[in-house]
Amino acid sequence: MFGDYGHGSLILLVGLILTFFNDYLKKTAFAPVLPMRYVLLMMGMSSVYNGLIYNEFFAIPNDWFGSCYDLSVRN
């Protein structure tokens, strides 16, 4: 599983570019990559989603949503 919303946003951006500029890119060197445009798009979307759940941005942990554990209590 790839859960990182930094890397996922880059993959999502590539998938969006390949999807929106499909007609223009058919005439360039990116033509062999075009059949994978929807796979890259969905992989980027799921990676951003999982990255937000795991709170990771380019392998740097971010605590955006807080924790459900009480870390102030010590035994």
N, C-alpha and C positions, 0 to 999 in steps of 0.2 A: 504494500500500500504506500502511496506517495501522498503524504499529508503535509504540505508546506505551501502556504498561500503566497509566498514570494515567487517561488519557482512555478507554482501553478498559474499565477497571473501572467507570467511570460509565455507559458504554453497556451493559455487561453487567448492571449493577444495574437500569437502566431496562427492559431485556429480561426480566430475572427478575421484576420487579414486574408487567409487563404479562402475563407468562405465568402466574404463580401467582394473580393476582387478576383473571383473565379474566372470570369470571362477574359479579363486582361491577362491573367497569369497563364492561360492556356498557350499563349504564344511565346512564353519565356522558358528559361531553364528550370522553372519550378513546376512544370507540367507533370513530371513523374510523382511529385509529392501530393498533388491535388486529390487523388483518391483517398488519402488519409486525413483530409481536412476535418471531417466530422469526428473522427476518432480523437484527433488532437483537441478539438473543441470540447468534447465531452470529458476527456481526460483532464483538461485544464479546469473545467467547471467543478468536477468532483475533487480535484486536488485543492482548489481554493476552499471548497466547503469543508473538507477534512482538515485542512490547515487551520481554518478558523476554530474548528472543534478542538484540535490539539494545541492551538495557540503558538504556532511556529511560523516565523518569517525568515526565510533563508537560514534555517537551522538555528535561529536565535529565539529562545522562548519569550513569549509576550503574555502577560497575565491581564488580558482585557476584561475577562468576565469574572475574575475572582475565583476563589476556591470554596468548595463546600465543606472543607475540613477546618476545624478550629486549631490553628497552629500556635496559639498563645498559651495553651494548657500544656504544662510539662509534668511528667510523672516522676 
